[in-house]
Amino acid sequence: MKRPLVVALFLLLSLSVIVSAADAPKQGGTFRYGITTNPRGMFNPILNTEVYDGLIIDVVYDGLIYIDASLQPQPMIAKAWDISEDGKEITFYLHQGIKFHDGVELTAKDVAYTYMTILHPDYTGVRYGQFNKLVGAKDYKEGKTDTVPGIEVIDDYTIKFSVEEAYAPLLSTFTYGILPSHLLEDIPVGELEQAPFNLHPIGSGPFKFVEFQTDQHVILEANKDYFFGAPNIDTLVFQKVAQDAIPIYLQQNRVDFIAISPEQYEQVKAMPGIDVYVYEELSYNYICFNMRQERFADAAVRQAITYGFDRQTYVDVIREGFGIVANAPVPTASWAFTTEGIDTYDYNPEKAAQLLAEAGWTKGPDGILQKDGMKLEFEFLVPEGSRQNEQMALLFQQNMEDLGIKVNLVFMEFSAAVDRVDARQFDTFTMGWSLSVDPDPHSIWHSTSLWNDPGFYNEESDALIEAGRTETDPEKRKEIYAEWQKLINKELPTMFVSYGVTIGAINQRVKGIDTNPGPLGPLVDLELLSTIWLED
């Protein structure tokens, strides 16, 4: 059954937690946020690569700005900012008196340290591409200079960033948590990834790190001296929960919020004391082809595999209608989303077989397609922990077998799978991307990006990505990204499976949440927790 949510951007299924003006927030208690995948333990805002670590980072650190439920930038550590008329300079004015969890005041020096580290020649993270437009960034990265003129500390509470040319996503990129320079500046940047600090983070956010137990939980305590006001709750726990055990944890009040799977929807919706929210996210899941391999170098093969996979059945049956078939890397929740000129690659095994035949693939004695002595056989790396992923993998394997393609499934713990991908030791794999508010795809799709997992090197794509970053007119920028999506849709360096739709279950004892969630979800203000409190 296809659910009606796929035709609406945001659907609220329950409004029972609306708080009246007479309800006063209560202090205390423990809020348990359920997660089904274990964090890696890289609690550093400029080095983490996984969404699960990001959940902890979001509440331990504050950025210069944050993004609200309407996807608009709002002041945080920076109380205000000025952008020059030509769009090439942005000056941030910081609040005075913000302190790290160890009591040391946060100043512009810490802001400069955070972003200078991203640009450092020895930086091992993946965020350089977001800031390489800053004046002097490239020379600094290449070791030609020891300064970045585009980062200027004016005084303790004022810092200016300058870019070489107008850069449309500039403001929205300054969400990264600010690091304490007094604790990290003596550690060589190349060794920062191994620093004990990453497992015992100290930020300036609403919660302080207490404990991380692998496969169990992450415990945080309220920052009673938080500049923006202490949280109402005393303790925040990110609780590891096995997917199958979610209904039990909800029923027994052992978690207060958790994303549930489609097959759990009816059961959880019927539970007394639980509210259910459905919302589209700025995300998509995909199957990535390793284009460095000869078997995937031909776009016709990638297109045939996409035609040959019944993605609509995946959405309708495995996801029980909670999803939208994806055909490009810009979600429906983004202002840059387009359908114009986009091939939907509807399930068509006949067309898939035709494309493969035209590309020279013929069935061998064992029934597997082959060409020039090479079989169309490959491993499909699937992170464990999601029944939907596992069922999707089985459907994909069967669909490919029908075409004469042999897919060998390899199930692996999530972090181990990420390590394999990072080392480029894969044929194909499936994962998902959670995207930033700005649709700039540089950090994932540009040929220079460390996150360019498929090895997609395309001059036209690079040119469109760079044009989109420098065009400040929203309508013209949208046109550029529409052209880029058409190119990606044709080349298919990855198969786009579905856009993210999340089902969130919240205990009704949680008050003050956003009852009309946008793509960031009902706990969009988790960074502040200024409105969340727990009823006895």
Buried (B, 14 or more C-beta within 10 A) or exposed (E): EBBEBBEEEBBBBBEEBEBEEEEEBBEEBBBBBBBBBBBBBBBBBBBBBBBBBBBBBBBBBBBBBBBBBEBEBEBBBBBEBEEEEEBBBBBBBBBEEBBBBEEBBBBBBBBBBBBBBBBBEEBBBBBBBBBBBBBBBBBBBEEEEEEBEBBBBEEEBBBBBBBBEBBBBBBBBBBBBBBBBBBBBEBEBEEBEEBEBBEEBBBBBBBBBBEBEEEEBBBBBBBEEBBBEBBBBBBBBBBBBEBEBBBEBBBEEBBBBBBBBBBBBEEBBEBEEBBBBBBBBBBBBBBBBBBEBEBBEBBBBBBBBBBBBBBBBBBBBBBBBBBBBBBBBBBBBBEBBBEEEBBEBEBBBEBBBBBBEEBEBEBBEEEBBBBEEEBBBBBBBBBBBBBBBBBBBBBBBEBBEEBBBBBEEBBBEBBEBBEBBBEEEBBBBBBBBEBBBBBBBBBBBBEEBBBBBBBBBBEEBBEBBBBBBBBEEEEEBBBBBBBBBBBBBEBBBBBBBBBBBBBBBBBBBBBBBBBEBBBBBBBBBBBBBBEBBBBE
